[in-house]
Amino acid sequence: MFVDKVRIFVKAGNGGNGAVAFHREKFVSAGGPAGGDGGHGGSIVLRVDDNMSTLMDFRYKRKYTAPNGQDGQGSRCTGKRGENLVIKIPRGTVVRDAETGDVIKDMSDGEDFVLCRGGRGGWGNKHFATPTRQVPRFAKAGTPGEEHDVVLELKLLADVGLVGFPNVGKSTLLSVTSNAHPKIANYHFTTLYPNLGVIYVDDGVSFVMADIPGIIEGASEGAGLGHDFLRHIDRCRLMVHIVDVSGCEDRDPVEDFERINEELRKYSDDLAQRPMIVAANKCDLIPEGSDNLERLRAYVTERGYEFYEISAATTKGTRQLMRTIAAKLKELPPVIVYETEYVKPLAQAGRPEDLKIQHQDDYWLITGSWLARLMGDINFDDYESRMYFDRQLRQCGLFARLEEQGIQDGDTVCLEEFEFTYER
């Protein structure tokens, strides 16, 4: 089964907690703090696999979670880091945010992409020892890993897209010009999923052509199979419009041509402006007295399209058509790669009771899941960003809680990897 669009949930691993421990050894007095750090959580990594041509693997498994980092141990032992979870996807998959639909990443290159970063491991109490605080009895908790609902949308990477009504000979043309073996039969919707074929024209000259399942009237609104597969011609640099001029199905070729173009315009204005070549197929089956071929030729050339007569079944004219396509592609821009549109929403403060406050003498350690997310979005070198951070903490009531618990001016407050001097 061909699956080209799925929604999945991904979550990176949480960081392990830091340990509270003290060095204990015979004949060694006051060994000091020896709590190790927690391990970092595993990240979610997307990787292109050229052996995959569908998103079928994601049809039954929709949730992917990377391993958590292990907690720190005594004797300054750091917890084991969680392994990254690598998810393999076909080349050309566009990753979108499920809520906004914005493009997060277009997986058209061969580079790995970190979709969700694992949480950081917490510090053990060994980090908090000072000359005046020699017995710290607190450690940092690990931060949670990022999580995301995303939509994976496969858009085939093809230079040329074959479009036209069902049963006009698109699959036959692909089969006689490449090594692809699409299903071919004399009924509509024989092709139920896109097929790719590599066309070799001359030494060092080749291109990728896609046979898109037949588009019918109303495809842009969901009719037939066209709605599901129109996305696969989004990247095509050139379209070849196949029109049946034999009249074997009692259809008018000029009307067919206009109906398909209308569906392309409804789906995307950009797609309607894409360069197009028109190929009149089944010329060997035109009955005597029919003017279908000449009427279509006059109609198409009047609108500025190049027109070719072919018979895919007998291969007549197909070689010349492929050479023309190859020459055209040399003048056209490369395959479209979608730019990132997604902007991560700025984190906001959550409930103050979700924060854990630990203090010893004049040192206050504050940890919490939303605090880690908030600080990850703050640029502490920028004044406006620092003011936003201060407003979020005041609005959530953190400062009021600290004052209720007796914090004094000059005390040290630790927020993640930053330490601040408290002043009212």
Secondary structure, DSSP 8 states (H G I E B T S, - for coil): ----EEEEEEE----------B--BTTB-S--B----------EEEEE-TT--S-GGGSS--EEE-------BTTTB-------EEEEE-TTEEEEETTT--EEEEETSS--EEEE--------GGGG--SS--S-----------EEEEEEEE----SEEEE-STTSSHHHHHHHHSS------SSTT---S-EEEEEEEETTEEEEEEE-----TTGGGT-TTHHHHGGGGSS-SEEEEEEE-S-TTS--HHHHHHHHHHHHHHH-HHHHTS-EEEEEE-GGG--TT--HHHHHHHHHHHTT-EEEE-BTTTTBTHHHHHHHHHHHHHHS-------------------GGGSEEEEETTEEEEE-HHHHHHHHT--TTSHHHHHHHHHHHHHTTHHHHHHHTT--TT-EEEETTEEEE---
